[in-house]
Amino acid sequence: MVRVRRGEDRGHFDHGWLNTYHTFSFAGYHDRGQMGFRSLRVMNEDWIGAGRGFGAHPHENMEIVTYVLSGELEHRDSLGTGSTIRPGELQRMTAGTGIVHSEFNPSSTEPVHLYQIWMYPERAGLEPSYEQKAFSEEERRGRLRLVASPDGRDGSLSIRQDARLYLALMEGGEAIPHELEPGRYAWVQVLRGEVALGELRMSAGDGAAIAEEPTLAIRAEGPAEVLVFDLP
């Protein structure tokens, strides 16, 4: 079973400095039919204007993954972490018992385009922590590159949830399969370009929930980038 969530159907707010799309209910957008999928709770696509950002604010009991597509994002948090996230880099923040952080676009001219994903953790009350890693275009091209996993294998981020996250850069006509173990689910998010998921065509911003399908067949209709979640 494949259920597509079209990008144009997402919650959308344009605050001037922030243009944001919410796949699932978040902040001022509420849809009882879109409260997440499995351990996925938030899937936000954001464009943050030059010199703007989110001031210090708290989180708790969430695994938060941020992926920058273009521009740069400065991060500061109550753990003492200070970093800049650039295209091809992912940040994992375990909010756990509580963390305060801020996010800011340091450019004076260009917006930063990013996805921020929240996932429920394996349990509440984890110790807060932070991790950031870069994944080159070469290692993401033409294959599903593991970028987050429970055990951090293959150089991936370590996420406190039984989930595996993959990124792939694809050329037109290229196909990448992914096998799902019995009892596992998947979410496919199209970050750029157009892909076909079986007979379904999907464009940037579209997502799809997959259940009871042993194999995913992802084919690019042109240059594309996808993020795949393998979920319990």
C-alpha positions in Angstrom: 0.0 0.0 0.0 1.3 3.4 -1.0 -0.3 6.7 0.2 1.0 9.8 -1.4 1.1 13.2 0.4 1.3 15.9 -2.3 3.4 18.9 -1.7 0.7 21.3 -2.6 -1.6 19.8 0.0 0.9 20.5 2.9 0.2 23.2 5.5 1.8 26.4 4.2 2.7 29.7 5.8 4.7 32.6 4.4 5.8 34.9 7.2 8.0 37.0 4.9 11.3 36.0 6.5 10.2 32.3 6.7 8.4 30.4 3.9 7.5 27.0 5.4 5.6 23.9 4.4 4.4 21.3 6.9 3.8 17.7 5.7 2.3 16.9 9.2 0.4 19.0 11.7 2.7 21.6 13.2 2.4 24.9 15.0 -0.5 26.8 13.3 -1.3 24.0 10.9 -3.6 21.3 12.3 -5.1 18.3 10.4 -6.3 15.4 12.4 -5.6 13.1 9.5 -2.0 14.3 9.2 -0.4 13.7 12.6 2.7 11.9 11.4 3.6 8.4 10.2 5.0 5.7 12.5 7.8 7.4 14.4 7.8 10.4 12.1 6.1 13.4 13.7 7.3 16.5 11.8 8.5 17.0 8.2 9.0 20.7 7.5 10.5 22.3 4.4 11.8 25.8 5.2 13.2 28.7 3.4 14.7 31.2 5.9 15.5 34.7 4.6 18.9 36.3 4.7 19.9 37.4 8.2 16.9 35.9 9.9 16.2 32.8 12.0 14.8 31.3 15.1 15.8 32.7 18.4 16.6 30.4 21.4 13.8 28.0 22.0 13.4 24.7 23.9 12.7 21.1 22.8 12.4 17.8 24.7 11.9 14.1 23.9 12.4 14.3 20.2 15.1 13.2 17.7 15.5 16.2 15.4 17.3 15.9 12.1 18.1 18.9 9.9 19.3 18.7 6.3 20.4 21.7 4.3 19.8 21.8 0.6 21.2 25.2 -0.2 22.7 28.1 1.8 24.0 27.8 5.4 22.4 27.5 8.8 24.1 28.5 12.0 23.3 26.4 15.1 23.8 27.3 18.8 22.6 25.2 21.8 22.6 24.9 25.5 25.2 22.0 25.3 27.7 24.6 24.1 27.6 23.5 20.5 28.2 26.1 17.8 28.3 24.9 14.2 27.3 25.8 10.6 25.3 23.3 8.6 26.1 23.4 4.9 24.6 21.6 1.8 25.1 17.8 2.1 25.4 18.0 5.9 23.0 16.5 8.4 22.6 17.4 12.0 21.1 15.1 14.6 20.0 16.6 17.9 18.6 14.4 20.7 16.4 16.8 22.7 15.9 14.2 25.5 15.3 15.7 28.9 15.6 19.2 27.4 17.7 21.4 25.1 17.6 25.0 24.1 18.9 26.0 20.6 18.8 28.7 18.0 19.0 28.6 14.2 20.1 31.5 12.0 20.8 32.2 8.4 24.2 34.1 8.4 24.0 35.2 4.8 23.3 38.9 4.1 21.9 38.1 0.6 20.7 34.5 0.2 18.0 32.3 1.8 18.8 28.9 3.4 16.7 26.0 2.2 16.4 23.1 4.5 14.3 20.2 5.8 13.8 19.6 9.5 12.4 16.3 10.6 11.3 15.3 14.1 11.0 11.7 15.2 9.8 10.2 18.5 12.8 8.7 20.4 13.1 5.1 21.5 12.1 6.3 25.0 11.6 9.5 27.0 14.2 11.0 29.2 17.4 10.5 27.1 20.5 12.6 27.7 20.6 15.5 25.2 23.3 15.3 22.6 24.3 16.7 19.2 26.0 15.3 16.1 26.7 16.6 12.6 28.2 14.9 9.5 28.8 15.7 5.9 28.0 13.2 3.1 29.6 14.0 -0.3 27.8 14.0 -3.6 29.9 11.1 -4.7 28.7 8.8 -1.9 25.1 9.8 -2.4 25.0 9.5 -6.2 23.2 6.6 -7.7 22.6 4.7 -4.4 20.8 5.0 -1.1 23.5 6.3 1.2 22.8 5.4 4.8 22.9 8.7 6.7 21.3 7.9 10.1 20.8 4.6 12.0 20.4 3.3 15.5 24.1 2.1 15.7 25.7 4.7 13.5 27.1 2.1 11.1 28.9 2.9 7.9 29.7 6.4 9.2 26.0 7.4 9.6 24.6 9.6 12.3 23.5 7.7 15.4 19.7 8.2 16.0 17.9 7.1 19.1 15.1 5.3 17.3 14.9 2.0 15.3 15.0 4.0 12.0 17.3 4.1 9.1 17.5 7.2 6.9 19.0 7.2 3.4 19.8 9.9 0.9 20.2 9.4 -2.9 21.1 11.7 -5.8 19.8 10.3 -9.0 20.0 10.9 -12.8 17.1 10.6 -15.2 16.2 7.0 -15.9 18.2 5.7 -13.0 16.4 3.3 -10.7 17.2 2.3 -7.1 15.4 -0.5 -5.3 15.1 -0.8 -1.5 14.1 -4.0 0.3 11.9 -3.7 3.3 12.1 -6.4 6.0 8.8 -8.0 7.1 6.9 -5.6 9.5 8.9 -2.5 8.3 7.4 0.6 6.8 8.9 3.4 4.7 8.4 7.0 3.9 9.9 8.5 0.7 10.3 12.3 0.5 11.2 13.9 -2.8 13.6 16.8 -2.1 14.4 17.8 -5.7 13.2 16.8 -9.1 10.7 14.1 -10.1 10.7 10.4 -9.4 8.4 7.5 -10.0 7.5 5.2 -7.2 6.2 2.2 -9.0 3.4 3.7 -11.2 3.1 6.8 -9.1 4.8 10.0 -10.2 6.1 12.3 -7.5 7.6 15.8 -7.5 9.7 17.9 -5.1 7.8 18.3 -1.9 5.8 15.1 -2.3 6.0 12.3 0.2 4.7 8.8 0.3 3.9 6.4 3.1 4.6 2.7 2.3 3.2 -0.3 4.1 3.1 -4.0 3.3 5.4 -3.6 0.3 8.5 -5.8 0.3 10.3 -3.7 -2.3 10.5 0.0 -3.2 11.3 0.8 -6.8 12.4 4.4 -7.1 13.1 5.7 -10.6 14.2 9.2 -11.4 12.4 11.1 -14.2 15.3 13.5 -14.4 18.0 14.8 -11.9 16.4 14.2 -8.5 17.2 13.8 -4.8 15.2 11.6 -2.3 15.2 11.0 1.4 14.0 7.5 2.4 13.0 6.4 5.9 13.0 2.7 6.8 10.8 2.6 9.9 9.4 0.0 12.5 
